[in-house]
Amino acid sequence: MRIAHEFRTVFILATLILSTLQISSSTILWVGWVLWGVFVLLLRDFRRVIPAEPLAIVSAVDGRITALESSVDPFLQRPSLVCTIAQSSLGEFNIHSPIEGKIEQLWLRDPENGRYILAVWLRTDEQDDVVFTLDLHSLHHRAIVSIQPGERIGQGQRCGFAAIGCEVRVYMPKNAQATVKPGDKILAGRTMLAKLKHG
């Protein structure tokens, strides 16, 4: 089983320390192994089979669709099809890119209600814009992203690690054709949320 690469060094160190102390049968050691198991559960990173659909918009996180509606993208100020996702409480917690394209901008906003929003704006080669956001609730619920504006990223490519219990919104072009509905369980980088329409 793979571990999210942001935490691999910590994982290796913890495994070495516990293995070194294995000769002891103390309660502390057993507690250490239980915590190690929880660590593996939370930080696992499964390989995802990305759909062979170049114009597909895939989910950024594992979870369940809670809403699918027409609204306004508050970042690009445009009408959008918006998919809201409640992140799975059991993980995994990796972030994947919804589309292939160029990273135009990242924002970290601190709204008045104290819920911190991390937003990523992506643009495809066909000039379609997709913005996805992570509602972090507070700065104690952090997200680690390994991307920068100007970089290119592949459809479904892993690009970070999300805080546990985030709410995610994907703002798509208003004419995108939805392929999911509220209540659907989805997997990051694998489940198609919608198709972009051209022509």
Backbone as CSV, one residue per row, in Angstrom:
resi,resn,N_x,N_y,N_z,CA_x,CA_y,CA_z,C_x,C_y,C_z
1,MET,0.843,-1.196,0.000,0.000,0.000,0.000,0.880,1.249,0.000
2,ARG,0.569,2.188,-0.891,1.339,3.425,-0.946,0.841,4.413,0.100
3,ILE,1.765,5.259,0.565,1.463,6.318,1.505,1.612,7.651,0.778
4,ALA,0.737,8.616,1.081,0.842,9.949,0.488,2.274,10.451,0.643
5,HIS,2.886,10.898,-0.465,4.326,11.168,-0.455,4.718,12.289,0.496
6,GLU,3.776,13.185,0.845,4.084,14.257,1.790,4.447,13.710,3.176
7,PHE,4.021,12.469,3.456,4.213,11.909,4.794,5.097,10.661,4.804
8,ARG,5.739,10.349,3.679,6.513,9.104,3.612,7.707,9.098,4.545
9,THR,8.382,10.234,4.698,9.536,10.282,5.590,9.120,9.993,7.030
10,VAL,8.016,10.623,7.460,7.505,10.382,8.816,7.103,8.923,8.975
11,PHE,6.459,8.354,7.938,6.031,6.959,7.979,7.229,6.019,8.141
12,ILE,8.284,6.258,7.370,9.478,5.405,7.445,10.136,5.498,8.813
13,LEU,10.239,6.722,9.342,10.844,6.903,10.666,10.035,6.209,11.746
14,ALA,8.711,6.346,11.688,7.854,5.704,12.685,7.976,4.186,12.613
15,THR,8.038,3.640,11.405,8.173,2.194,11.232,9.506,1.703,11.781
16,LEU,10.591,2.435,11.509,11.911,2.047,12.011,11.972,2.081,13.531
17,ILE,11.390,3.129,14.114,11.410,3.242,15.577,10.628,2.108,16.223
18,LEU,9.444,1.830,15.702,8.627,0.753,16.268,9.276,-0.607,16.073
19,SER,9.917,-0.806,14.914,10.594,-2.077,14.657,11.781,-2.256,15.591
20,THR,12.498,-1.176,15.877,13.641,-1.228,16.786,13.195,-1.577,18.204
21,LEU,12.036,-1.079,18.594,11.522,-1.316,19.943,10.723,-2.611,20.055
22,GLN,10.686,-3.392,18.987,9.848,-4.591,18.927,10.192,-5.607,20.016
23,ILE,11.443,-5.587,20.484,11.847,-6.568,21.511,11.118,-6.334,22.829
24,SER,10.546,-5.140,22.962,9.781,-4.822,24.169,8.328,-5.215,23.955
25,SER,7.664,-5.633,25.024,6.249,-5.986,24.912,5.404,-5.020,25.747
26,SER,5.925,-3.829,25.915,5.232,-2.861,26.766,3.936,-2.384,26.124
27,THR,3.064,-1.868,26.963,1.790,-1.330,26.495,2.012,-0.162,25.545
28,ILE,3.045,0.642,25.825,3.340,1.800,24.980,3.651,1.360,23.553
29,LEU,4.390,0.249,23.416,4.716,-0.244,22.084,3.461,-0.665,21.333
30,TRP,2.546,-1.351,22.017,1.315,-1.781,21.352,0.461,-0.580,20.935
31,VAL,0.423,0.425,21.806,-0.292,1.650,21.451,0.349,2.290,20.225
32,GLY,1.702,2.242,20.185,2.431,2.781,19.040,2.043,2.083,17.745
33,TRP,1.913,0.759,17.773,1.536,0.021,16.563,0.088,0.315,16.146
34,VAL,-0.790,0.513,17.124,-2.175,0.873,16.805,-2.213,2.235,16.112
35,LEU,-1.454,3.197,16.650,-1.389,4.523,16.031,-0.776,4.448,14.641
36,TRP,0.204,3.554,14.471,0.824,3.348,13.155,-0.227,2.856,12.156
37,GLY,-1.103,1.940,12.611,-2.161,1.432,11.737,-3.142,2.524,11.336
38,VAL,-3.484,3.390,12.284,-4.374,4.517,11.981,-3.702,5.453,10.981
39,PHE,-2.407,5.682,11.171,-1.613,6.525,10.276,-1.679,5.985,8.847
40,VAL,-1.494,4.677,8.691,-1.551,4.052,7.367,-2.946,4.197,6.760
41,LEU,-3.982,4.010,7.579,-5.361,4.116,7.092,-5.663,5.510,6.567
42,LEU,-5.233,6.526,7.296,-5.550,7.902,6.921,-4.719,8.402,5.746
43,LEU,-3.486,7.909,5.621,-2.560,8.468,4.636,-2.343,7.569,3.428
44,ARG,-3.180,6.580,3.238,-3.016,5.670,2.115,-3.246,6.405,0.794
45,ASP,-2.648,5.878,-0.261,-2.717,6.525,-1.575,-2.845,5.443,-2.640
46,PHE,-4.072,5.078,-2.977,-4.317,4.042,-3.974,-4.143,4.608,-5.379
47,ARG,-3.689,3.781,-6.286,-3.624,4.174,-7.695,-5.052,4.240,-8.248
48,ARG,-5.297,5.220,-9.096,-6.629,5.394,-9.667,-6.608,5.168,-11.171
49,VAL,-7.631,4.499,-11.668,-7.784,4.288,-13.108,-8.576,5.466,-13.655
50,ILE,-7.900,6.321,-14.431,-8.511,7.536,-14.950,-9.341,7.199,-16.184
51,PRO,-10.583,7.697,-16.290,-11.416,7.372,-17.461,-10.794,7.880,-18.759
52,ALA,-10.944,7.087,-19.805,-10.380,7.460,-21.118,-11.328,8.409,-21.829
53,GLU,-11.553,9.572,-21.232,-12.455,10.589,-21.769,-11.740,11.936,-21.695
54,PRO,-11.146,12.405,-22.791,-10.371,13.650,-22.764,-11.152,14.867,-22.285
55,LEU,-12.463,14.912,-22.521,-13.275,16.064,-22.136,-14.021,15.835,-20.822
56,ALA,-13.618,14.811,-20.074,-14.283,14.519,-18.805,-13.719,15.381,-17.684
57,ILE,-14.597,15.767,-16.765,-14.204,16.421,-15.526,-14.395,15.382,-14.426
58,VAL,-13.308,15.021,-13.737,-13.363,13.970,-12.731,-13.358,14.576,-11.328
59,SER,-13.707,13.763,-10.357,-13.778,14.243,-8.983,-12.390,14.551,-8.431
60,ALA,-12.309,15.594,-7.600,-11.042,15.983,-6.980,-10.762,15.187,-5.705
61,VAL,-11.814,14.660,-5.064,-11.654,13.922,-3.803,-12.628,12.752,-3.754
62,ASP,-12.384,11.834,-2.840,-13.345,10.774,-2.548,-14.479,11.359,-1.715
63,GLY,-15.694,10.896,-1.946,-16.791,11.388,-1.129,-18.144,11.084,-1.720
64,ARG,-19.100,11.982,-1.450,-20.468,11.814,-1.922,-20.989,13.160,-2.439
65,ILE,-21.729,13.121,-3.556,-22.322,14.330,-4.119,-23.461,14.798,-3.209
66,THR,-23.384,16.045,-2.762,-24.463,16.594,-1.931,-25.324,17.595,-2.696
67,ALA,-24.794,18.163,-3.774,-25.587,19.113,-4.567,-25.011,19.213,-5.967
68,LEU,-25.898,19.473,-6.921,-25.509,19.703,-8.311,-26.469,20.753,-8.850
69,GLU,-25.965,21.958,-9.121,-26.859,23.059,-9.433,-26.168,24.113,-10.275
70,SER,-26.977,24.975,-10.870,-26.461,26.134,-11.587,-26.261,27.266,-10.585
71,SER,-25.103,27.910,-10.653,-24.803,28.992,-9.729,-23.756,29.898,-10.364
72,VAL,-23.227,30.833,-9.570,-22.194,31.740,-10.052,-20.863,31.367,-9.426
73,ASP,-19.855,31.246,-10.252,-18.493,31.003,-9.789,-17.987,32.293,-9.124
74,PRO,-17.748,32.297,-7.813,-17.344,33.531,-7.139,-15.911,33.956,-7.444
75,PHE,-15.145,33.092,-8.078,-13.750,33.398,-8.378,-13.590,33.993,-9.770
76,LEU,-14.317,33.442,-10.755,-14.235,33.938,-12.129,-15.454,34.758,-12.521
77,GLN,-16.421,34.894,-11.610,-17.621,35.704,-11.851,-18.313,35.314,-13.152
78,ARG,-18.710,34.051,-13.242,-19.376,33.537,-14.449,-20.430,32.524,-14.038
79,PRO,-21.471,32.338,-14.847,-22.445,31.274,-14.577,-21.750,29.914,-14.682
80,SER,-22.091,29.015,-13.777,-21.408,27.716,-13.739,-22.364,26.598,-13.348
81,LEU,-21.973,25.385,-13.725,-22.560,24.180,-13.158,-21.673,23.814,-11.973
82,VAL,-22.261,23.744,-10.786,-21.477,23.535,-9.567,-21.819,22.189,-8.943
83,CYS,-20.790,21.409,-8.687,-20.944,20.114,-8.018,-20.325,20.224,-6.623
84,THR,-21.119,19.965,-5.582,-20.643,20.024,-4.205,-20.440,18.601,-3.691
85,ILE,-19.283,18.369,-3.074,-18.895,17.033,-2.617,-18.562,17.077,-1.140
86,ALA,-19.153,16.175,-0.355,-18.762,15.982,1.038,-17.663,14.936,1.045
87,GLN,-16.472,15.330,1.478,-15.335,14.422,1.469,-15.589,13.233,2.393
88,SER,-15.148,12.072,1.973,-15.295,10.864,2.777,-14.571,11.009,4.109
89,SER,-15.214,10.571,5.183,-14.599,10.670,6.506,-13.607,9.544,6.763
90,LEU,-13.594,8.545,5.892,-12.678,7.410,6.056,-11.533,7.434,5.049
91,GLY,-11.459,8.503,4.249,-10.363,8.612,3.286,-10.598,7.707,2.088
92,GLU,-9.629,7.718,1.162,-8.393,8.444,1.332,-8.564,9.938,1.087
93,PHE,-7.536,10.710,1.446,-7.682,12.153,1.508,-6.806,12.891,0.495
94,ASN,-6.452,12.217,-0.580,-5.635,12.832,-1.618,-6.480,13.710,-2.534
95,ILE,-5.841,14.761,-3.076,-6.499,15.671,-4.010,-6.029,15.320,-5.415
96,HIS,-6.959,15.263,-6.364,-6.646,14.962,-7.756,-7.182,16.080,-8.647
97,SER,-6.503,16.326,-9.751,-6.936,17.370,-10.676,-8.169,16.914,-11.456
98,PRO,-9.211,17.759,-11.525,-10.415,17.369,-12.277,-10.211,17.282,-13.781
99,ILE,-9.257,18.047,-14.321,-9.050,18.082,-15.768,-7.560,18.179,-16.081
100,GLU,-7.242,17.998,-17.354,-5.885,18.254,-17.828,-5.805,19.706,-18.282
101,GLY,-4.752,20.389,-17.889,-4.614,21.766,-18.325,-3.544,22.521,-17.563
102,LYS,-3.623,23.840,-17.646,-2.647,24.718,-17.008,-3.249,25.320,-15.740
103,ILE,-2.452,25.393,-14.699,-2.891,26.018,-13.451,-2.741,27.526,-13.611
104,GLU,-3.866,28.223,-13.598,-3.867,29.669,-13.805,-3.642,30.438,-12.510
105,GLN,-4.273,29.988,-11.428,-4.157,30.736,-10.171,-4.608,29.886,-8.991
106,LEU,-4.054,30.207,-7.812,-4.501,29.620,-6.556,-4.891,30.756,-5.622
107,TRP,-5.952,30.540,-4.828,-6.395,31.526,-3.847,-6.539,30.844,-2.489
108,LEU,-6.287,31.586,-1.422,-6.650,31.169,-0.072,-7.454,32.316,0.524
109,ARG,-8.737,32.085,0.721,-9.622,33.137,1.205,-10.064,32.851,2.641
110,ASP,-10.270,33.916,3.376,-10.723,33.846,4.763,-12.063,34.563,4.858
111,PRO,-13.157,33.872,4.557,-14.469,34.517,4.592,-14.833,34.971,6.007
112,GLU,-15.878,35.784,6.091,-16.287,36.342,7.372,-16.718,35.273,8.366
113,ASN,-17.200,34.142,7.866,-17.663,33.102,8.785,-16.529,32.234,9.316
114,GLY,-15.294,32.568,8.980,-14.142,31.855,9.531,-13.796,30.568,8.817
115,ARG,-14.447,30.287,7.709,-14.160,29.058,6.961,-13.169,29.389,5.844
116,TYR,-11.998,28.797,5.910,-10.938,29.092,4.954,-11.163,28.302,3.671
117,ILE,-11.026,28.983,2.547,-11.268,28.369,1.245,-9.972,28.361,0.436
118,LEU,-9.552,27.169,0.006,-8.448,27.041,-0.933,-9.056,26.768,-2.303
119,ALA,-8.700,27.585,-3.296,-9.277,27.443,-4.632,-8.173,27.318,-5.676
120,VAL,-8.426,26.479,-6.682,-7.479,26.250,-7.779,-8.207,26.461,-9.093
121,TRP,-7.644,27.326,-9.945,-8.223,27.624,-11.264,-7.386,26.916,-12.320
122,LEU,-8.059,26.059,-13.121,-7.424,25.301,-14.194,-8.030,25.710,-15.533
123,ARG,-7.204,25.724,-16.573,-7.688,26.029,-17.924,-7.194,24.959,-18.889
124,THR,-8.107,24.397,-19.677,-7.743,23.363,-20.636,-7.155,23.988,-21.893
125,ASP,-6.612,23.139,-22.764,-6.086,23.617,-24.051,-7.199,24.168,-24.934
126,GLU,-8.437,23.741,-24.666,-9.592,24.242,-25.429,-10.176,25.516,-24.803
127,GLN,-9.470,26.070,-23.801,-9.867,27.312,-23.122,-11.114,27.160,-22.253
128,ASP,-11.350,25.958,-21.748,-12.408,25.755,-20.757,-11.822,25.991,-19.369
129,ASP,-12.563,26.690,-18.521,-12.113,26.979,-17.163,-12.854,26.113,-16.153
130,VAL,-12.093,25.533,-15.236,-12.652,24.765,-14.121,-11.971,25.255,-12.851
131,VAL,-12.769,25.572,-11.846,-12.245,25.971,-10.541,-12.728,24.959,-9.518
132,PHE,-11.817,24.443,-8.696,-12.282,23.612,-7.591,-11.792,24.191,-6.272
133,THR,-12.648,24.092,-5.256,-12.348,24.690,-3.961,-12.435,23.648,-2.857
134,LEU,-11.652,23.874,-1.804,-11.707,23.053,-0.597,-12.054,23.963,0.571
135,ASP,-13.172,23.679,1.213,-13.597,24.427,2.387,-12.914,23.779,3.590
136,LEU,-11.922,24.482,4.154,-11.077,23.902,5.198,-11.609,24.137,6.604
137,HIS,-12.725,24.816,6.739,-13.365,25.074,8.032,-12.546,25.992,8.926
138,SER,-11.255,25.703,9.082,-10.360,26.554,9.872,-8.935,26.233,9.447
139,LEU,-7.981,27.034,9.883,-6.585,26.766,9.519,-6.046,25.508,10.189
140,HIS,-6.802,24.934,11.143,-6.384,23.657,11.729,-6.627,22.503,10.756
141,HIS,-7.526,22.717,9.810,-7.796,21.730,8.772,-7.058,22.171,7.513
142,ARG,-5.858,21.733,7.360,-5.014,22.221,6.278,-5.063,21.296,5.069
143,ALA,-4.690,21.869,3.931,-4.502,21.095,2.711,-3.096,21.386,2.200
144,ILE,-2.430,20.367,1.727,-1.094,20.509,1.166,-1.210,20.302,-0.333
145,VAL,-0.827,21.305,-1.112,-0.864,21.165,-2.568,0.547,21.279,-3.125
146,SER,0.810,20.485,-4.149,2.156,20.435,-4.739,2.155,21.028,-6.138
147,ILE,1.342,22.060,-6.346,1.213,22.678,-7.659,1.383,24.187,-7.539
148,GLN,1.769,24.810,-8.655,1.973,26.253,-8.696,1.380,26.813,-9.991
149,PRO,0.958,28.092,-9.976,0.472,28.702,-11.214,1.508,28.611,-12.329
150,GLY,1.026,28.323,-13.541,1.906,28.177,-14.692,2.248,26.738,-15.013
151,GLU,2.079,25.836,-14.048,2.385,24.424,-14.287,1.234,23.750,-15.033
152,ARG,1.570,22.664,-15.734,0.553,21.836,-16.364,0.310,20.617,-15.488
153,ILE,-0.918,20.128,-15.556,-1.287,18.975,-14.744,-2.197,18.076,-15.562
154,GLY,-2.118,16.786,-15.326,-2.914,15.824,-16.073,-4.270,15.571,-15.440
155,GLN,-5.188,15.095,-16.240,-6.521,14.735,-15.748,-6.394,13.624,-14.710
156,GLY,-6.953,13.848,-13.524,-6.910,12.847,-12.468,-5.587,12.750,-11.741
157,GLN,-4.624,13.579,-12.101,-3.295,13.510,-11.475,-3.367,13.956,-10.014
158,ARG,-2.699,13.229,-9.144,-2.665,13.602,-7.733,-1.885,14.901,-7.581
159,CYS,-2.420,15.841,-6.784,-1.757,17.135,-6.648,-1.739,17.654,-5.213
160,GLY,-2.056,16.802,-4.243,-1.993,17.258,-2.865,-2.725,16.335,-1.913
161,PHE,-2.820,16.807,-0.671,-3.453,16.046,0.401,-4.414,16.974,1.127
162,ALA,-5.666,16.555,1.270,-6.708,17.415,1.841,-6.912,17.118,3.315
163,ALA,-7.340,18.149,4.038,-7.721,17.972,5.430,-8.923,17.043,5.527
164,ILE,-9.033,16.362,6.635,-10.130,15.420,6.843,-11.445,16.180,7.006
165,GLY,-12.459,15.785,6.259,-13.779,16.380,6.404,-13.997,17.668,5.643
166,CYS,-13.311,17.864,4.524,-13.511,19.075,3.721,-14.816,18.997,2.929
167,GLU,-15.305,20.161,2.555,-16.362,20.235,1.548,-15.730,20.788,0.285
168,VAL,-15.964,20.127,-0.825,-15.319,20.487,-2.095,-16.385,20.922,-3.090
169,ARG,-16.082,21.999,-3.822,-16.955,22.440,-4.903,-16.163,22.494,-6.203
170,VAL,-16.775,22.000,-7.265,-16.156,22.059,-8.586,-17.036,22.940,-9.456
171,TYR,-16.489,24.093,-9.878,-17.202,25.050,-10.730,-16.817,24.778,-12.182
172,MET,-17.793,24.352,-12.977,-17.558,23.944,-14.357,-18.254,24.902,-15.318
173,PRO,-17.900,24.871,-16.598,-18.654,25.682,-17.566,-20.145,25.366,-17.481
174,LYS,-20.985,26.365,-17.683,-22.427,26.194,-17.473,-23.044,25.177,-18.423
175,ASN,-22.397,24.944,-19.584,-22.954,23.989,-20.545,-22.376,22.583,-20.394
176,ALA,-21.597,22.362,-19.344,-21.062,21.005,-19.108,-22.227,20.045,-18.853
177,GLN,-22.085,18.832,-19.347,-23.149,17.830,-19.219,-22.863,16.942,-18.016
178,ALA,-23.670,17.061,-16.969,-23.451,16.296,-15.735,-23.639,14.807,-15.975
179,THR,-22.808,14.008,-15.306,-22.909,12.549,-15.410,-23.115,11.906,-14.032
180,VAL,-23.350,12.746,-13.008,-23.628,12.259,-11.653,-24.874,12.968,-11.138
181,LYS,-25.333,12.536,-9.973,-26.489,13.161,-9.338,-26.273,13.185,-7.826
182,PRO,-26.988,14.050,-7.106,-26.842,14.081,-5.652,-27.072,12.708,-5.023
183,GLY,-26.223,12.373,-4.068,-26.299,11.068,-3.408,-25.296,10.068,-3.925
184,ASP,-24.752,10.312,-5.131,-23.787,9.373,-5.708,-22.488,9.362,-4.902
185,LYS,-21.941,8.170,-4.703,-20.632,8.015,-4.081,-19.585,8.075,-5.186
186,ILE,-18.506,8.827,-4.958,-17.535,9.062,-6.029,-16.112,8.847,-5.532
187,LEU,-15.211,8.594,-6.489,-13.787,8.391,-6.190,-12.956,9.435,-6.926
188,ALA,-11.977,9.981,-6.229,-11.103,11.008,-6.796,-10.334,10.475,-7.998
189,GLY,-10.259,11.290,-9.048,-9.485,10.933,-10.225,-10.088,9.847,-11.078
190,ARG,-11.214,9.300,-10.647,-11.806,8.152,-11.339,-13.254,8.398,-11.770
191,THR,-14.060,8.953,-10.880,-15.472,9.173,-11.201,-15.641,10.435,-12.037
192,MET,-16.342,10.302,-13.142,-16.590,11.447,-14.034,-17.783,12.239,-13.505
193,LEU,-17.569,13.545,-13.250,-18.646,14.407,-12.778,-19.457,14.981,-13.937
194,ALA,-18.761,15.292,-15.028,-19.424,15.927,-16.171,-18.524,15.824,-17.390
195,LYS,-19.119,16.117,-18.560,-18.357,16.198,-19.810,-18.420,17.614,-20.336
196,LEU,-17.279,18.104,-20.805,-17.245,19.413,-21.461,-17.841,19.276,-22.861
197,LYS,-18.571,20.287,-23.294,-19.223,20.243,-24.602,-18.557,21.206,-25.553
198,HIS,-18.267,20.699,-26.756,-17.671,21.521,-27.818,-18.381,21.229,-29.133
199,GLY,-18.522,22.277,-29.949,-19.131,22.085,-31.247,-20.634,22.045,-31.204
